Amino acid sequence: MLRGIGQCLSSGEAEQAMKRISPISTPVTPTPVTPNCMRGGRVLVGDCVEIMRGLPAGIADMVFADPPYNLQLGGELTRPNQTRVNGVEDTWDKFADFAAYDSFTRSWLEGVRHVLKDTGTLWVIGSYHNIFRIGSILQDMGFWILNDIVWRKTNPMPNFRGTRFANAHETMIWASKDKNASYTFNYEALKMLNEDIQMRSDWLLPLCTGHERLKDQQGTKVHPTQKPEALLYRVVMTSTNNGDLVLDPFFGTGTTGAVAKGLGRSWIGIERESGYAAVAESRIAEVKEVSDPNVLDIRSKRQAPRVPFGLVVERGLIKPGGALYDHRHNHTAIVRVDGTLVAANHLGDHRGSIHQVGAAVQGLPACNGWVFWHYESGGNLLPIDLLREQIRAETY
Ligand SMILES: C[S@@+](CC[C@H](N)C(=O)[O-])C[C@H]1O[C@@H](n2cnc3c(N)ncnc32)[C@H](O)[C@@H]1O
């Protein structure tokens, strides 16, 4: 389980990390990065545009960017009970005008193009203040939008003045480097996460609250825009595999790194404020990494190495002349020396691959022979797919 800093650090460590937090801290000279230090994780302190420019090209499988929103807040906002609403008032969110914001956006997106593999994908999260500008710029730069995801918040802040709708969602753009790029989409894993129903582009998730929300000793939020780990879990699961490298140029409290590490991915976080970077580092140090490949490997059957049924016969797992059955014992086929099957029933004589004969005996246009045909073992009927899995486990 991924946990928040207040919960997972010893009180001494937490105190030290919190003391290092200041809203505007002096940028530190970026640490040089070599290809050797890509595995595991690193927080790099400094300006992400400069740092990405200095990183080796094409190192990242995925970039998650949560850039400044450019909220342009005017005046103080209070709740009906006159308590003050803590918005994003830090200097990192302030830009002279839209042109300055657009120019900054172009610069960091150029950095992303440089560090991202050709097969990698970019995620950018934003609100109505910035996401349309970013979307337009990244399209102009050749990125290809794959989806926009609406993160609908279960617990949004009300519109206290009652002058507009409650702003209850943020938008994430998911994009590849260009239109024809191939990219990772763990479709089946996402479907499994959603109880075998295709995952949609509207995600209902709560804001980051409770134990997960990092707070200082006074109970004040350490960072105004800490993202929920559940959101990053889904993002990382969508577009990376075990061992891939995830880069976040606007690291903040390191939510992306915490989730990436927990899921066995390598990560690089870039953060301008050394106080936030220190918090991120301490937070991630406490995350337990899952290393068991059986838990982490989410490759779908379609992506798994192909095993022909003939290999099952060659390996002696089913002998030529042996019988296969459907799970109800209604149909029988005999295995031939070349891995094809023969069968006969009221529909005729059938000969061919496990799939062809499986379909023919049922009078169907198609059939997945791996799950239709079974072999006898210790008085039980077991699907031949188990033998394919055994070969995969031993071979790959
Ligand atoms: C919206 S917050 C990201 C919050 C983060 N996703 C989290 O869950 O904690 C943006 C962060 O980017 C940092 N930042 C702003 N401009 C930057 C730049 N040019 N280079 C690196 N970091 C920057 C800010 O200090 C801030 O912590």
The ligand as an ORCA input file, in Angstrom:
! r2SCAN-3c Opt
* xyz 0 1
  C       0.841     21.258     -9.920
  S       2.253     20.969     -8.949
  C       2.553     19.223     -9.061
  C       2.015     18.442     -7.873
  C       2.338     16.952     -7.927
  N       1.677     16.313     -9.050
  C       1.949     16.240     -6.632
  O       1.135     15.296     -6.660
  O       2.459     16.620     -5.591
  C       3.495     21.659     -9.946
  C       4.909     21.574     -9.354
  O       5.838     21.957    -10.345
  C       6.873     22.706     -9.768
  N       7.425     23.533    -10.856
  C       6.897     24.654    -11.410
  N       7.664     25.099    -12.405
  C       8.689     24.229    -12.517
  C       9.812     24.137    -13.383
  N      10.028     25.046    -14.328
  N      10.667     23.104    -13.215
  C      10.460     22.175    -12.250
  N       9.425     22.213    -11.390
  C       8.545     23.227    -11.533
  C       6.226     23.476     -8.656
  O       7.160     23.819     -7.660
  C       5.161     22.502     -8.167
  O       5.617     21.749     -7.067
*
